[in-house]
Amino acid sequence: MKSLRFLSVALLVFLGGAVSAQSKTDSIKVSGNCGMCKKTIEKALKVPGVSSANWNKDSKMLAVSYDASKVSLDDVQQKVANAGYDTPKFKASEAAYSALPSCCQYDRAGSKPSKKANKH
């Protein structure tokens, strides 16, 4: 009976370790400007496999926790880019970027400023 209990506990510990090994947390540089950007970036990551996303507007860093068996870091960056925000691996399409409110249209590296950004 004692060995059965020991075996059960050992199995639970092993399975618990295997499950937690799939959970990852990474930080990604994401361009953006304001609180509205924060809401949009974090909302874009409300998908299966992502347990939390927190973008800091001052550091421009996104902390994301996700289940690597359900979603990859590339998937995460692609979802952010689809929302209009550049990441190190994926650049937002011009259409997605242009659809952002003017306050959210950040300076894009290697691009000419949009006409919207020049009007003040």
Buried (B, 14 or more C-beta within 10 A) or exposed (E): EEEEEEEEEEEEEEEEEEEEEEEBEEEBEBBBBEEBBBEBBBEBBEBEBBEEBBBEBEEBEBBBBBBEEEBEBEBBBBBBBEBBBBBEEBBBEEEBBEEBEEEBBBEBEEEEEBEEEEEE
